[in-house]
Amino acid sequence: MKLFLKSFVYAAEGIKHCIMKERNFIVHCCLAVAVIIAGFVFNISHTEWMMVCINIGVVLGFEMLNTSVERLCNLLHPQHHPFVKIIKDVAAGAVLIVALISLICGAIIFLPKIF
């Protein structure tokens, strides 16, 4: 049980690192806060809140995975290498895809309420 609880401490340290050091993660967090505020302002439904929460979690999670992939690549192969570039580009592309899909979901939820 002690090791299980310790895993939460390690996870919190990873989140703290991203909040303190990772520019893109901070940008996504700021956007998430803005969307949450908009959700309260526009009084979105329970279903819409679920979609907002899922999208925020997926984007932040993918951003953290992307950070992990980049750090691991830099550690294993500090010099420029075409395969490492592909790995990093694919990981960044995954973040871009989920961010764009989240943007589309946000537009579906919020644009009718704005206009």
Buried (B, 14 or more C-beta within 10 A) or exposed (E): EEEEEEEEEEEEEEEEBBEEEBEBBBEBBEBBEEBBEBBEEEEBEEEBBEBBBEBBEBBBEBBBEBBEBBEBBEEEEEEEEEEBEEBBEEBBEBBEEBBEEBBEBBEEBBEEEEE
